[in-house]
Amino acid sequence: MTMGPRLRKLALAVHLTASVGWVGAVLAYLPFDVTVATNQDAATLRVAWMAMGMVAVWGIVPLAVASLLTGLVMSLGTKWGLFRHWWVLISFLLTVGATLVLSSEIRVIIASAAVAADPTTSDSELRGLTTTLPHSVGGLVVLLVIQVLNIYKPEGMTRYGWRKQREEHRARQRARQPKGAVR
C-alpha cells in the first residue's frame, strides 16, 4: 500500500527531521567525547560525561528510534519498498545496526554519567572511565553512509524487486488487453 502525496510528504518531512537530527545530535555529542578521551582534568571530565549522558538520552536515542521507525514507514509506504532496492535494504540494515549498537552503548554512557554526577567519585575513577569515541565516530560514519545512499539512490534491485517489477508489468499488460481477446 502506497501513501498518498500529502501523507508521503508529511512522512518524508518527519523522517528527514529525525534522520538529520540524529546526525546533528551525534555531532553535538562528539566534542564531549573527544574531551573525555583527551583531557585529564577531573572537573572537565565530570561535566563532559554528564553532558554526554544528557545528549545521548534526550537527543541521540529518541532521534535514532524515530529515524528507524519513520524509515520503515517510508519504505513500506512508497514505491521504493523495503526489499525491492539494495540501497533501501542496506540503509535499513545499517540503521538497525546503528540503533542496536547505540542501545548497548547507552548503558555505558548512562552508567559513566551517573559515576561522574556522583560527588563522591574520585578524580582517578573519573580518569578511568572508558571513552565511547570509537563508537561515536563509527556511528557518525555509518549515519553519513546512510545519508549518501538515500540521496544518490544507487541503481540495483534485489531478486524480490525484479520479480515484483515483472509481476506489475504483466498485470499492466493484462489490464490493457481488450476483454475477450485471445492470447
C-alpha positions in Angstrom: 0.0 0.0 0.0 1.5 3.3 -1.0 0.8 6.6 0.7 -1.0 9.5 -1.0 1.1 12.5 -1.9 0.2 14.6 1.2 0.8 11.8 3.7 4.1 10.8 1.9 5.4 14.4 2.1 4.5 14.6 5.8 6.1 11.2 6.5 9.2 12.3 4.5 9.5 15.6 6.4 9.3 13.7 9.7 11.8 11.1 8.6 14.3 13.7 7.3 14.0 15.7 10.5 14.6 12.7 12.7 17.5 11.4 10.5 19.3 14.7 10.1 18.6 15.4 13.8 20.3 12.1 14.7 23.4 13.2 12.8 23.3 16.6 14.5 22.9 15.1 17.9 25.9 12.8 17.3 27.9 15.9 16.2 26.9 17.6 19.4 28.0 14.6 21.4 31.4 14.2 19.7 33.2 17.3 21.3 32.3 16.0 24.7 33.6 12.5 23.8 36.8 14.0 22.4 37.2 15.9 25.7 36.8 12.7 27.7 39.3 10.9 25.5 41.9 13.7 25.6 41.5 15.6 29.0 42.7 14.6 32.4 41.1 17.4 34.4 38.6 15.8 36.8 36.1 18.8 36.7 36.1 18.9 32.9 35.6 15.1 32.8 32.8 15.3 35.2 30.9 17.9 33.1 31.7 16.2 29.8 30.3 12.9 31.0 27.2 14.5 32.4 26.6 16.4 29.1 27.2 13.2 27.1 24.6 11.5 29.2 22.0 14.2 28.5 22.7 14.5 24.8 22.6 10.7 24.4 19.4 10.1 26.4 17.4 13.1 25.3 18.8 13.6 21.8 20.5 10.7 20.2 18.3 7.8 21.4 14.9 9.3 20.6 16.1 10.5 17.2 17.6 7.1 16.4 14.3 5.4 17.2 12.3 8.0 15.3 14.6 7.6 12.3 14.3 3.9 12.3 10.5 3.9 12.6 9.9 6.6 10.1 12.3 5.0 7.7 10.3 1.8 7.9 7.1 3.7 7.3 8.7 5.4 4.3 10.0 2.2 2.8 6.7 0.3 3.2 4.5 3.2 2.2 6.3 4.3 -1.0 7.2 2.7 -4.4 10.7 2.0 -3.1 9.6 -0.8 -0.8 11.8 -2.3 1.9 13.1 -5.3 -0.1 13.0 -4.0 -3.7 16.1 -1.9 -3.9 19.5 -2.7 -2.4 20.0 0.9 -1.3 16.8 0.9 0.8 17.6 -2.5 2.3 21.2 -1.6 3.1 20.1 1.7 4.6 17.6 0.0 6.8 20.0 -2.7 7.9 22.7 -0.1 8.8 20.1 1.9 10.7 19.0 -1.2 12.6 22.7 -2.0 13.3 23.5 1.6 14.5 20.4 1.6 16.7 21.4 -1.8 18.2 24.9 -0.6 18.9 23.5 2.6 20.4 21.1 0.6 22.6 24.1 -1.3 24.1 26.4 1.7 24.3 23.7 3.9 26.0 24.1 1.7 29.1 27.8 2.6 29.3 27.1 6.3 28.8 24.3 6.4 31.4 26.5 4.5 33.9 29.5 6.7 33.3 27.4 9.9 33.5 26.0 8.6 36.9 29.5 8.0 38.2 30.6 11.5 37.0 27.5 13.1 38.6 28.3 11.4 42.0 30.3 14.0 44.0 32.0 11.2 46.0 33.6 9.8 42.8 37.4 10.3 43.0 39.4 12.0 40.3 41.2 8.7 39.5 37.8 7.0 39.0 36.8 9.8 36.6 40.0 9.4 34.6 39.4 5.6 34.5 36.1 5.8 32.7 36.4 4.5 29.2 35.6 6.8 26.3 33.0 6.0 23.7 34.8 7.8 21.0 35.3 4.8 18.6 31.5 4.2 18.7 30.8 7.8 18.2 33.0 8.2 15.2 31.9 4.9 13.8 28.3 5.8 14.3 28.7 9.1 12.6 30.4 7.4 9.6 27.5 4.9 9.4 24.9 7.7 9.5 26.7 9.6 6.8 26.9 6.4 4.6 23.1 6.0 5.1 22.6 9.6 4.2 24.6 9.3 0.9 22.7 6.1 0.0 19.4 7.9 0.5 20.5 10.9 -1.5 22.1 9.1 -4.5 19.8 6.0 -4.5 22.2 3.8 -6.4 20.6 1.5 -9.0 20.3 -2.1 -8.3 17.2 -4.1 -7.4 17.0 -7.2 -5.3 15.7 -10.5 -6.7 12.4 -9.7 -5.0 12.4 -6.3 -6.6 12.9 -7.7 -10.1 10.2 -10.3 -9.5 7.7 -7.7 -8.2 8.5 -5.4 -11.2 7.9 -8.2 -13.7 4.6 -9.1 -11.9 3.5 -5.5 -12.0 4.5 -5.2 -15.7 2.5 -8.3 -16.6 -0.5 -7.0 -14.6 -0.5 -3.7 -16.5 -0.2 -5.6 -19.8 -3.2 -7.8 -18.9 -5.2 -4.7 -17.9 -4.6 -3.1 -21.3 -5.8 -6.1 -23.4 -9.4 -5.8 -24.6 -11.9 -8.1 -23.0 -12.4 -11.3 -24.8 -9.0 -11.1 -26.6 -7.4 -14.4 -27.2 -3.9 -14.9 -26.0 
